[in-house]
Amino acid sequence: MKKAVTIIILLLLLVPIIPISAEKLDSIVEQCNLPTYFSWQDINGTDYTTPIKDQSPAPTCETYGLCASLETLMQYQMGERYGPDLSETHLYFYAGGTYEAGYVNLIDAANYLMEYGVPDEGCYPDPHRPFDYPFESLPGWENRTVKIQDWGWVDHDVDAIKSALMEQGPLVICISFPIDFFYYRGGVYEPRWGRHAGGHVVTIVGYDDIDECWIVKNSWGTRWGETGWFRMSYDANIFADWYGEGTGIMYINGVYGNLKPDVPKVQIETPKFLHTYVFGRGFPTIFKKLPIQKAAARIFGNLEAEVTAENTDKVEFYIDGVLQDIDDEAPFKCYLQATRGIHTLEIRATNDYNTSLDIVDFYVFL
């Protein structure tokens, strides 16, 4: 503060004939108080962000952006890194989104967070399907939710965005970009070539005045950009607003609820969506335009499903709703026995209090 006052006095002494308004003085003070670098990846040495996710192939970016901000604030409020994982798909569908429409209204989703909250991923895991389908979270999901007290808009102003990042947390932003954004691999992004490709919602977690850029979390997996992240120039000019009000730069505030529920954590390691397996050996799917479900795992030959699970007493394996096996000791595994065609593998992990799910669709060729 002393530094800011000194600068103001010097300015007044050097240019006494130029009147400086109260708003201008406030702006000078604000700029002097802002650090040159800030990120929720490094708050006194702690990274409060959560791992990069992949929304593919569904248009669920609004809820991925909101949950990215919310998960960071949850860890910060708890004062520890414990890996919260919220159900973006629950928030998307329950707030009124459809894949046919191609989006959920960001305002509707934020209001849903205020009224109902969002449960953990184990209540409704993302099946990565490119179409609408009957949906329902596990019974009792209402007891596993995190809510917010309010939300609001941030002005299209560099200093206002910086201040909101530090005071409110990661910001959910709407962007409109050309085709070159799909091919970003690193560096500070500015749109340079290609026709308009579409709109997207991402999460700003910080800024860097040295490179004059925002530090942004995407939801296109770790193979895109800088292992899923990108740096966006202050001058990129790709902020957008499609919701008829506000600025397209949203903060959320007042996190509360069941921030750390006593539930199993379960994840299917094999097979993974958007992966192909040939006699047990897996690699990312290359030919994605075959006439089968886009993100479904593709299986040639025998394959053993592998699952990691924590805080659980047993793991149940279901194929197309039919129980295949029960395993009560790690490593949790089950051979996939299914006919040619599309199938769904569902995993249920349980403890004394709760059940958690994970789901993946897979297509058997041989």
C-alpha positions, 0 to 999 in steps of 0.5 A: 500500500505504501508503494502505491501511495508513493507512486500516486504522489509522484504522479501528482508532483510530475503532472500537476496540470493533468487532473486525475479522477478518483476512478483513475486513482483507484485503478492505479492503486489496484494495479500496484497491489496486484502481483505479476503472477498468480495461480491456483496451481501454487498457493503457498506451494500447494496446487489446489487444482484437480487433474485434467479430464476429458469430456469427449465426445459429449458437449458438456464443457459448461459443467466441466468448467464449473466443476473444475472451479468448484473442485479447486475451491473445495480443496482450498476450503478443506486446506488439503489435496484430497482429489474431489471428483464431481459428476459433470454429467449429473450437473449437465442433465439435471440442469436441463442440458441435452446432447441434441441441443449441444449445450446446457445453459451456463446460468441454469447450471450455476443456479442448479448448483445453488439450489441442489448442488452436484454429487461426486462422480461415483453417483453418476459417472460420465459414460462418454456417449455422444447421444441422449439416453435415460439418466439417473443418479444413484439413490441418495445422491442428495446426501453427497452434494456440494453447493454454492451460495451465489455466482456472478459476472466479472467485467471484461477487464484484465485487472478485474479478472485478476482480482476476481481470480484471487478473491473468488477463485478460478473463473468459468469463461465462455470463448469463441475460437477459430479452427487453429485452437484445435491444433494448439500444442503449446505457448501463448495462444492467440487466434491466427488462422482458420474459420470460426470453429465454435464455442467452448467453456473453460476455466481460468486458474491464474495469470502471468504478466511476464508472458501476458497470459491467462493460465487456463484449464481445458477438458479435452484430455491430456493429449491436447495442448500443454498436457491439457492446459493452455495459456491464453494471451491477454489480447486473444479477444476470444471471450464470448457470451451466449446467454443473453446477459452478463459477460461470459466470465463467471465466478462462483462463491460460497462452497458448502455441503458434503465436501468429503463424503465417505464413499468408495472411489472406483475407476475402470483402468481397462478398458478405457473409452477412446482406446483400442485393445488388441489381444490385451494390448491397449493404445489410443483409438486412431480411426474414430470414424468407423460406424460404431459408437465413437468413444466406446473402447474397441476390443479385438480378442480376449481382455481382462477388465481391471479396476482400481478402488479405494474405501471399498469392501467389494467390487461387482462387475456387470455387463449389460446389467447382468452380474459377472463377478464379485471381487473383494480383494485388490487387484480387482479384475474380471475377464470380459465375456461378451458377443460381437457388438456394443456392450456396457461394463458397469462397476459397483464398489460398496462399503458399509455406507455407500455405493459408487459407480463407474461405467464404460461402453465397449465394442467387441469385434472378435 
